[in-house]
Structures are given as C-alpha cells and as structure tokens.
Amino acid sequence: MKKLTVFLLTVALLLLVSCNASILMTNGEILKPENTEGNGKEEKVEFSYSPSSLVSATRSYYKDAIVVRWSEVDGADYYTIERCSNSVPSLPSFPEWKEIPETVEGLQYRDTSELERGVYYFYRVKAHTYEGKVGGESSPAIGTILSSPIEIQASKGDSTTTIFIQWKEMPYVESYRIYRSSLPTVNGVESEYVATVRSSSSGEMVYSYMIDEKEKGKELYFAIEAMGPLGSGAGVSLPRSGYTFVPGAPSAPSVNYITKGDDTSSISISFFTPGSDVSYVIKRSSPGSAESIVFSEEYGSVLPPLGEDGFYTFVDSDVKSGVVYSYSVMAYNSIGSSQATTVEGYLLSPVRNVHLSPLRGSDGSIGYSLSFTEPAGSGDASRDEKMEYVITAFNKKGETMEIDGSPFLTEEEGKIYSVFFPVSWSVDRDSEENEISYVTIKTVKGETESSEEMSNVIPMLPEPILSITGSRNALPLDGEKANSSGVYPVHISWVSSFDGERILNRVGSDGSKKAITISNGLSYTDTTGEPMVVYDYYFDTSDEFGRSLGEEKRSGDAYGAIDPNVFASIIDSVSVKPFQIQTYVPEIYKDYWKKCRIATMVEYGNASDLSTQMKALGSAEDYDHYRRGKISYNAEMEGVGGAIYFTYSSFGENPQVYLTGSYEMHVNASGTGSASSSTGGLKVEGMYPALISLEKVSVSKKALVGSYVITLTYDGGKSRTYEVAL
C-alpha cells in the first residue's frame, strides 16, 4: 500500500509539470538576463548613461564596407549608430547626423550601404535599454572605404621622353600600383605592371613614366590601383591615355574660347592650329567617367567651316548639367600628334542641395538658414563674368514674398551659402503672409538662366486641437478582426477646426514611437497595436522653434481589445506559470523564473527517481517584479493520490496584467481527476479585466483537458464569454 501511495504522488507531481502546457516562444529580443539564484533578489547592472568610449571605424580597409567598433556601456541592451559625411577629414560646420535604421546588440557594426569613394564618414554611437533609457553620444570616429583615384591624368605631348601621370590622393591609402597598356582596357591580359609608389600625404601624386625607343609618340593607356593597410587592392581606376611629343608633329592647337556657363544645352570649343595637312581629334573626360573621343577626322568626323575669326568651332551637345568636362584638343599629321591643349567647360547649371533649416541667433533672434551648394564651374577664375543666384521666397499661402536686402547673391569661390531669413516669435494664422514656406533659386550668367531649384517646404504650424480621445479595450465592432498579434483596432478621434493633412504621433509603453500621416478627417483607426502595450496619441502643434498655435492635447492610455486565445496565452505565461510558459515573460526575468524555488520543486516532481520526487512535497512562494504580487505553491499527499495547490494575490510578471485567486488539482490512481478553483475562478485585473472559470477543465492521462471559460470585460462594463481549448 505504501508503494502505491508513493506511485500516485509521483503521478500527481508529474501531472503538475505537464498540465496546460503551451508552445514556448520568444519575442525575438536578446536582452541581458538577470543574475539571480532564485532567492527573489536581483543583481542588476545599472545603466551608466555614459557615452560609449573607444569608438573606431576602419579607414580604407575594405572597398565596400566600413566596420565601426566601440566599447561596452554598463547596463546597455543595444546600440544605435548615427552617420554623417564630408569631403574633408573634419566634421562639417553643421553636420546632418542620420540614424542608421538598424540596432546592434553587439559591439561592432559593418556599414555596407552606398558609400562613396573619397568621402569621409563620421560615426557616433548611443547606448539604449529596452526600458527606454538612452545614453550620451560618443565622440565621432572617421571611416572611409578603400578606393582607387576617381580620375587620373596622363600628359599628352608635354615631353619627348616622359609621360607624366597625375592623380589626387584618396583617403588613407598606403600605396598605389601603376599599370600600362597599349589598349584602352588596362585591366586585361595586355596590361603591364609598371611600379608601386607610396602615398605622399601631399594631396597630389605625380609619376614620371620614361618611355623606351619603340614607345616614342605612341599612345599608351595608364590606370592606378589603390592599396589598403591590409594589402588588398581597390581595383584599377578608369584609364587615361598619354603619349610623348615627336619633333615634326604639329604645334599645340590654340583655343579661342570654350563655353563656361554660357549655355544650358551644349558646350562649344573654338580652336585652330596653323599649318597644312593638319587633322584634329578631341577627347572628353569627367570625374568618374571614361575618356572618350568626341571628335576625330580619322573616324569620320567632319571639320566645321573655318569661322570669320579664323577658328573652327566644335559643338558638343552630349553633355549633362552639373558636370565639369575636360577636353583635350590635339592636332596631328603623318609624323605624330601635337601637345594637347586641355580646357574645361560646363553648362550653366542650377545650384544643388537647397535647404531651409531653423536657426537661432546668439542675440535671441530666430529664423531659417538657407544653404545651397554652388553649381558646376563655380569658383572658376578663368571666367571674367561671375554667376549670380536669384532667390525667390514664398509664404505659407504660396505667394511670393519680399525679402530683405538684394534678391540675389554673387558667386564666391568654393562657398556654401548661408542666408538668414528672420521670423517673429509671435505667430498666428494672420502671420501666414509673413511666414516663409520655401524658396527657389536659379543661376544667372548674363542673359542665360538655369532652371529653378526648390528648397524643402517648411510645414505650416499645425492647427490646435480642442480634444483627442482613444479607445481603451473597447468591445470589438461587428466585422472587426484582430491583427496578427491578436489585438483589435484602437479608435482615435479629435475635435479641431482643421481636418486636413497632419501627423498623429503615437508613443507606446514599450518605448516605441510612430508617426502616422493623416491625409484628412478627424478620426483614425489604428490596427497595428501589440499585446500589453498602451499607447498615447497626440498631435504636435509646435514648429521647429517651439512656437505653437495652441496647447497640445493627448489621448492618454489607449489600446485595443485582445483575442481570447492570445489572452489565455498571456495569462498562462505571466501569471499562471511564468516559470514554465515564458512566451510573454519579460526577457530580463526569464532566467529568474527558471531558477526560482517553485521551478525547482516542479523539477523535483519530474525527476525519475523516487527520492528526488519526494522533495517536491511542501510549500514555496515568490513575488513578481512589478507590484510584489504573490504566488504560492503547495503539494501534499491525498489518500492514494496527490493534490497540488497554487494561490495568487495580485500576481503578474508584467506591469499590465495580474491575477488573484486559487487553482488546485486532485489526481487518483488511474491518472484522472479534477481541477477546480476554491475562489470561484481566477480574477484578472489590469488592461484586460476577466474571470477565468475552470468549470470545463478536468484531468485525463496526467494532463489538463477541456476548456477555459473566459469572461472578458470591456470598456463600459460590457462583457463576453468565450471557451478557449487547452
């Protein structure tokens, strides 16, 4: 009889472990678990809020990536990275930091986005916790990709013995390998390695290639490959041709003029070389493009008639705005080619990167700073006539505004312009006529004008709202469906005299933020809620300077009702058995509940030997980490069977839901039995008020079977009853 009693107790304890099990899941987040030993006390690393130190970025190590590394911040769960760029190795005066849309849980990030050659990238790192804490910004680190020169030049007829190869140095390159070929394709089988030269850090590199006797006057092609600190190459640059001068060849052509912003569709070159039996070839190149022949009598081009000024004029219409083109004009006869006359030309192009940004002056004034980058050819000292930039400002009504001072700016070499448009601290709807919305700029040179470039539009101040409300656990409407997370829609409505486009902001209790564009109307249905997350909805009625047309109103906590099956999964996880079903247990507490005293006693009951199973007899209790709600466990022999009791008092390992009531199991010798609640069910409080009845739950084959009978209570006291199968 004694053996039978022990056997039945073992059955009951095993049943405790197997009953009401659900599929274990994680939420995809990787967080540092608490270092606990099951004694109810936490040993938590405090978040330091300090910026990450020792931030570094690779400099020309890889041709398609920059690797950023940093040191760990105490208590951090993940890191975000911001990036900006510049053409020189120092931060811009007004850096535009942009957050990389990825979070990193480790201590390094490989940036493989569309990184440009010759550009310096700056990275800074911030530490975060999943509770929404944010650390300071680190000092920036500079990184670059490994890249060969964007453009090289090879001399054409400058010497009888030497071809001079020139290029601008690329960032953090160790050395350069030089290749030559008799064909335009320098990286093919006909290519020949010439030499390796170390970086000089002077900004400009020149290599003198001494020809041999058979190469006199012959056109050769050269390319450069940059080599990085790891010994890897970036791939060869685009090739450029060069040759030496042979006595008896024509003299270099004279160029009378070349178009420099005088036209918007074509570039004209006027040239001439005295002598008989002289033919011409013109080559064109631009940064980042291959050198190409655009005029050649040998290839069928027809020389235009000699003009009244004694010069030929070639018109190149296959050109683009915003590009400075380099033309090499060469004359040749039966002996050889002349020295090339190299000139630059460009179309009259619009300005670039027009941007209005808010700015506060040191004297307390506020306004918008207009910045833009000058067009191709700006700062060209060979031009006598300067370019001008005509600015037109528009107000919030789309009408042309008068601006203080001159409506144009005169070209200044290498300058990124900054113009200040002051605005008033006081603002109302009547001030729309005096509030700038956007500007347009066009480039003017003489009688020629470029197309206009428009800046970003400064949005109108949002109309104030009188009130905003969001539904809280509302009874689902007929036809409404829960989303993939099991959450029904939240209904938001507001009162305002304006029903046009605006931005609805949403902040979640999980730290999430979302901006929702409302095209029109005074209501919105949000179908993207997550379980156990409450949201606050609001419209920001202030502008970049903090000016507002009215007080900001917020909805307060709002959230959708939940699918009964998802509700049952949540309660099983965070209240009934957080030590066993951890789908919704916060990651930082999962390890704690796996090691707690109750979990240990359940494991004893699941052991294979009887002596260990007997350790499961007795009592244990524990507490949640949010409100100190209590969970109690007790297992005892009951006749020839066993009984297990759980009691809950405001217990829930989550800030949003908690459970009060009792739950017990009684198992007989056949492995069947009953499950019940001496408190009339389990009462759920918090976000989703409910009562869980065990009236349709029993025990069969050592496991709970049947259904929970769940009565969910919605906003306003309305309720519905559901059966959820175990």
N, C-alpha and C positions, 0 to 999 in steps of 0.2 A: 504493500500500500504506500509505503514511503517513497519507493522508486516511482510509482505512478504520479504522486503529488509533485515530485521534482520535475518529471517529464511535462506535466501540464503547465507548470510555472514557466518552463523553458519555452513551451509553445506560445504562451501569453507574451513573453518578453520579445520573442522573435516577431510576433504579430505587431508589436509596438513599432518596430523598425519598418515593417513593410507596408503598414496601412496608409491609405490616402497618398501614396507617392505620386509625384508628378515629374515631368521631364525636366532635368536640370538644364538651366540655360545661364548664359552671362549676357551682359548688355554691351559687350564689345569694348568696354573701357578697361584700361590697365592702370590700376592705382596701387600705391604702396600699402600693403596690409598693415594693420596694427600689430605690434609686437606684444602679444598677450599670452598669458599662461592659464587662462580660464578662471582667474580669481576676481573677475569683474572690474579690474583696474586697467587703465590704458597707459601705455608708454608711448606717447606721440611726439614725433619730431615737430617742433614748432616751425611754422613758415617764417623765414627770416625777412622777407620783403626786400632784401638787398639785391642789387643787380648782379647778374652773372659776371664773373671775372674771367680773365684769360681767354677772351673771345679771339679767335683767329679765323682766317679764311685763306684758302690756297691761292697762291699767286703764280699763274701760268704753269700749273702742274698738269692740268688736263685741258684738252682742246674743246671739250663740250660740257664742262661742269666746273663748279666751284664748290668745295667742301668747307662748310662752316663748323667749327667746334667751339665748345665752351665748357666751363667748369660747372659742377652741380650746385644748385641753390638748395639749402636745407628746407625740407618740407614741401618742395615743389612736386607737382604731379605731372606737369607738362610745360612746354615752352612754345612761344611764338616768336617769329623772326620777321623783322622789317628790313626793307631794302630800298636804297636809292642809288643813283649813279651820277657820274660826272666824267668829263673828258680829260680831267687832270686829277692827280692823286691827292686831292683835298676836297672836303665836303663843300657842296655849293653854298652860296650865301643864304639861300632859302631852300634847304633840302626838302624834297617831297617824298617823305617816307611812305612806303606802301607795304601793308602786311601781306606776307606770302600766305596764300589760303590753305595752309597745312599746319597741323600741330605736331609737335615732336615730343615723344616721351623719353627719348634717349638724350645724348649729349653731342649729337652731330646731325647735320642736315646736308644733303647733296642737292645743290641747286642746278637743275638741268633745263631750266626754262630757256626762252630765246635770248641768250646772252650775246652781246655784240662784241665784235673784235675791237681791240684798242680802247675799250671803255672800262673805267674803274668802278667797281661795285662796292657799296658800303653796306655792312650788315650790323644790326644790333638785336639783342636777344632780351626777352622778358619772360620771367617765370610766372606760373599760374598754379592755382589749386582748383580742384573741382568744386570747391565751395565758393568760388568767385574771387578769391584773393589774387591780387596782381602785384608782382614785384617791380622794382625800378628798371629803367632802361640801361642796358650795358653800354660801355664805350664802343664806338663803331670799329669794325675791322675791315680792311680793304682786301678785296679779292679780284682776280682777273682770270680770264681764260687764256690759254696758250694760243697765240695766233701769229701767222706769218704776216709780213708787211702788206697793208691793203693796196699799196701802189708803189711800184719802183720805176726808176727812170734809167735808161741806158743812153749814153751820148751817141749822137749821130753826126759823124764827121768833125768832131771837135779836135781830133788829133790824128796824126798819121800812124801812130804806133800803139795807141791805148784807147780802150773803150772804158769810160767811167760809169760805174753802176752806183746809183744813189737810192736811198730809201730812208724813211723815218723809222726810228726805233719803236718797237712795240713794248708794252709794259712787262717788266720783269723777265725778259728773255735772256738766257745765258749766252747763246751764240747763234750765228747764222751760217747755214750751209748754202753755197752758191753753185748753181748748175747752169750749163750752157747747152745749146743745141743749134744745129743748122736748120731745124724745122720749128714752126711756131709752137708745137707741142713739146714742152720741155720736160715733162714727167714720163715720157715714153722711152722706148728702147734706144732711141737716138740720143738721149740725154747723156751728159758727161759731168761728173762731179768736178768742180773747179777748186774750191777751197772752203775752209771754215774760218770765220773771223769772230773774235769775242766781242760781246757787247761793250760799247764805249761809254754808255750812260750820258752821252752828249746830246742825244735827241736826233742827230743826223749821222748816217753811216755812208761812207764812200769806199768803194773797192775799185782799184785800178787793174783792169784786165789787159795784160800785154799780149798782143797778137803775135802769131808766127807768120812767116813769109806767105804761106798759102792762104791766110785769112785776110790779107790786105783788101780793104774795100768790100769785103763780103759781109752780107747781113747775117748777124748772129742773134740768137734769142737767149735771154737770161731769166732765171727765176730764183727766188730766195725762199729757204725754209727756216723758220724759227725753231730753235731747240730749247726745251724747258729744263728745269732743275733736275728732273728725273731721267734726262737723256732721251726723252721722247720728242718726236717732231710734230709740227702742226700741219704738215702738208705744204707743198710748194705754193708760192704766190702766183698770181697771173703773170705770164711772161711779158717782157718788153724787148723790142729789137734795138740793136745798135750796130754801128759799123765805123771803120776808120776812113779818113779822107785820102783819096788818091790824087796826086798832082795831075792837073789837066781836066779834072771834073769841074762843073760849073761853080760859080760863086754862090753863096747862100742867097736865097730869094729875099727881096725887100717886101715887107708887109706894110702897106699904106695904112690900113685900119682893119679892125675886127670888131664885130658887134659886141658891145658890153652893156647890156640892158637897154638897148635902143629899140628892141622889137620884142614881141611876145610870142612869135611863132617860128622864127628862123634866125640863124647866125650867118653873117656874111663875112668873107675874108677877101681882102683886096691885096694882090701880090704880083711880083714881076722879077725876072732875072734877065739881065742883058746877055746877048749872045745869040748865035744861030744854032739850030738843031738842038734846042733845049726842050725837054719834056718835064712834066711835073707829076708828083704824087703827094697826096695829103693823107696823113694818118691822124686819127682822133682817139683820145682816151679820156677816161674819167675815173675818179676814185671807185675802186671795187668792180671795174669793168675791164674787159679785154681790150687791147689795142686793135683798132680795125682800120682798114683802108677805106676812105670815103671818096677819094678821087684819085684816078690813075689812068693816064693816057694809054699805058701798056695794056690795061684791062678794058679798054674801050670807052673810057670817059672822054667827052668832047670838051676841049678847051673853049671857054666862052670868048666872045669877041673882045679885042683889046678896047678898053674904055677910053674916053677922051682924056682922062688923066694919065694914060699910059700904063694902066694896071688891069690885070684880069680880076674878075670877081667871081668867087665860088660861093653859092648859097646852100647851106646845109639846113634842110627842113626836118631831118630825122633827129630832132633834139627834144629834150624834156625840160620843163620848168624846174627850177630849184637845183640845177646841176651846173657846176663849173667845168667846162670842157677844155682840154688841152689839145691843140692842133700842132702837128709838126709838118711844115711845108718844105718840100725838098725838090730841087731841080736835078736832073740827071742827063747825061749824054752817053756816048759809046764808051767813054773811059770809066765813068763812075758817077756816084751821087755827090751832090753838094753837102756842105754842112747844113743841118736842118735849122730852120728858123721856127722857134717854138713860141706860140702865143696862146693866150687864154681868152675864151669868150663865153657868154652866157645870155640867156633870155632875161627880160625884166620879169622877175618872179615875185609872187606875194610873200609877205612875211610868214613866219611859222610860229607855232606854239603860242597863240594869243590866249592870254588867261587873265581873268579878273579874280583877285583874291582879297579877302578882308585884311585890313591893316590898321593898327592903332599907332598913332604917333606918340613920341615921348612927351609932347605937350598936351596929351589927352584927346587930341582930335582923332576921329575915326573916318574911314573911307575905304575905297577899293584901290588896290595897286594893280595897274595894267602892266603886264610884262609880255614881251614877244621877242622872238629871235629874228635877227635880220635875214634877208633873203640871200640867195647865192650871189656872190660877187661883192658883197658889202665889204667896205674897207679897202677896195682895190685902188691903190694910189695912182695907177696909170690913167684913171678916169679924171677928166677935168670937171665934169659936171656931177654934182652929188645927187643921190636919190633922196626923196622925201617920202614921209609916211603920213598919209592923210587919215585922221581919226574921226569917225562919226559915232556919237553916243546916242543911245535910245533909252527912253524911260520905260516905266512899268506898263504904260499904255501902248508901247510900240511906236511912240512918236519921237522924232528927232529932238535931241536936247542941245541946248547951248552949253558949251564947256568953257571954263575959264582959260584964258591965255590963247595961244595960237592953236589952230586946229590941225597943225602938222608938226612933225619932228624932222630934223635934218639928220641924215646919216652920220653916224660916228663909228669910227673903225672898231670892229670887234666888240661892240657893246650890246648887251641885252638890256633893252629899255625898261624903265620902271617909271610910270606916271601915276600920280596920286589924285584920285577923284574924291574929294571930301563929301561926307554926308552928315545929316543932322542927327543928334542924339534923340530928339523927339520925333515921333513918327505916328502918322495916322493915315487913313485912306486918302485924305486930300493931298498927301505928300507924294502920291504916285507920280505926279508930273515932274517932281524934282529928284526922284529916286532912280539911279541908273540901273538898267536891266542887262544890257550888253553893249558891246562896241564892235564896229567893223573897221578894218584897216586895209588900205590899198597902197601899193608902192607906185610912186610917180617919178618919172625922169623926163624932163622936158615936156613934150606933148604926149608921151606914152604912159599909159596906166595899166597896172596889173589888175587881175581880178581881186575882189574883196575877200578877206578872211575874217570870219566872225569869232568872237570870243565865246566862252561859256556864258550861259544865261544865269544871272543872279535871280533866284526864285523870289516871287512875291512873298511878303510876310503873310503867314497863314492866318486866315480869319479865325477869331477866337470861337470856342465852342461854349455853350451855356452849361451843358452837362453831357456825360457819357456813362453808359451802363453796359455791363457784360453779364451774361447768364452764368449761374452757378449750379452745376449739377441739375440742369433742367430736364424734365421728363421729355424723352425724345419725341419729336413730332412724327406724325404719320408719314411714312415713306423715308424718314431719315435713317441713314446707315452709319455704323461706326467705321472709323478708318482702320487701316491695317494694324494699328496699335491697340485697337479696341476702344477708342474714345469717340464719343458723339460730338457733333459740332457745338461751338460756342457762338452765341449770337450777340453781336455788339451793335449798339445804336447810339446816336448822339443827336444833340439839338444845336443847330447853327444856322446863321443866315446864308451860309455858303455851302453849296453841295457839289462843287467841282473837284478837280484832282487835288489830292493831298496825301501825306504819308502818315499811316497809322503805325505807331510803334508798339511792340509787344515785348515785355520783359518777363521771363519765366523764373519761378522759384529755384530752378536748377541752374540759374546763371545764364540761360540762353537769351539771345536778343534777335529780334527780327523786325525788319522794316517792310511794311505792306503798302503797296501803291493802290490807293482808292481812286478809280477813274471818275466816279460821280456817285451821288446818292448820300444818304445819311445812315446807312447801316452796312454791316459786313458779317458774313458767316465764315468763321474760321474752322476749317476741317483738319487742321494739322496739329492738334493737341497731343500730348503724351500723357500716359497714366501717372497719377500722383504729382502732377506739375500744375501749379496755379499760375495764372498769368495776370499781369497788369497792363491794360491798354490805355494809350494816351496819344494825343496829337501835340507835337512840339510847336508852339506858336511864337517862337523866338527866331531871330535871324542870327547871322554869324557874329554879330556884336552883342548879342544878348537882349536886343530890343524886342518888345512884344506888343501886340495889339490887344492882348487880353490875358487873363490868368489861365494857367494850364490846369486842365481838369483830367482826373484819372478814374479809370473804372474800378480800381481796387481788385481784389482777388476774383478771378473769373475762370471757370473751367467747365469742360463738358462732362456729361454723364458717362458711365462706363458700361461696357458689355458685361453681362453677368458671369460669363465664363472667365473673362480676364479678372473680374473682381474676385472670384473664388481662388484663382491662381495667386493673386496678390496677398489675400488673407492667409492662405496656406503658407506662403513664403515669409511674410514679415511678422506674423503673429502666431499661427498655429505651430509651425515647426521651422523656425529660422536656422536651426542647427542642422537641418536635413534638406529642406527645399529652399534654395538660396537664389532663386530667379530674381527676386526684387529686393533682396538684402543689399544695402549699400556695400560697394566693393571693400571699403576700408574696414568693415565689420564682419566680413565673411569668415576670415580666419579665426576671429574671436569665437564665433558661434560653433565652429568646427571643433574647438578645443575646450569649450565650456564644460562644467560639471555634468549638466544634463546630457550633453552629447556623449560624454564618456560613459555614463551609466547605460545609455541606449546601446553603445558599442559593446559593453559587457554582456547585455542581453542577447547580442547577436553572435557571441563567441561560440566556438564549437565544443569547448569543454565545460562540464557542469560547474566546476569550482569558480570559473570566471563568471558564468551566468548568474550565480548566486549573489555576486557583487552588485547586480542591478537592483536588488531589493533595497528599499529605503527611500529617502527623500532628498530633493535638491531644489534650489531656486536660483533665479538670476533676474537681471534687470535690463531693460532696453537702454539705449544711449541718448534718448531724446527727452523723455519725461520721467525716467526712473520707474516706468511701469513694470510690474512684477509678473513672472511666470514661475509656477510651482509644479514639481513633478513628484509623484509617489507611486511606488509599485509594491504590492504585497500579495501573499498567497491568499487564495479564497477557496476554501474547501478543497476539492480535487482540481481546481483551476487557478486562475490568476486574475488580478484586477490591476489596471493602470489608470491613474488619475492625473489630469492636467487642470490647473486653475490659472486664470488670467485676471489681472487687475490693471486696467488701462495700459495693456502691454502691446507694443508695436515697434519693431525695429525700423521705423521710418517716421519722419516728422508729421506725416499727413493722415495716417490711419492707425487705430489702436483698438484692442479687443478686451472685453470684460465678460467673464462667465466661466463655466467649467465644462469639462469633457471627460468621459470615462469609457473604458472598455472592460467587458466581462467575457471570458473565454472558457468554454468547457472542454472536456476530454476529446471531443470529436473535431476540435478546431473551429467550431462555430460558436456564435454568441451574439451579444448585443452591444450597441453603442448608444449612449444617451447623454443628456445634459441635465444636471440637477438644478440648473438655474434657468430652465425653460429655453435654453438655446444660448448662442454666443452673440453678444451685442457688439456691433461695430460702430465706432464713432469716428469723427473727423470728416474727411472730404466726402466719403460715401456712406452715410448712415444706413445701417441694415441690421437685420436679425437673421441669424443662421440657425435653422432648426435641423436636428438630427433624426426627426421622426421617420424618415425613409432610409435610414442608414442601419445596416446590420453587419455581422461578421461572417464570412464564409471563406474556408480554405486559408485561414490565418490572415485575411485582409479585409479591410472595409469595403463594402459593396453597397450599391444603391445610389441615392442622390442627396445632395444638399438641397434643402428647401430654403431659398433665399428671398427675403422680402426687402427690396431696396426702397429707401425713402428718398424722394426727390425734393427739389426746392418747392416750398409752399406746402409741404406735408403730404404731397401725393405719393402713392406707393404702388409697386407692382411686385408680384411674387413669381419666382422662376424656379425651375428644377435644374440643377447642374449635376450631371452624372459624374460619379467618382471614377 
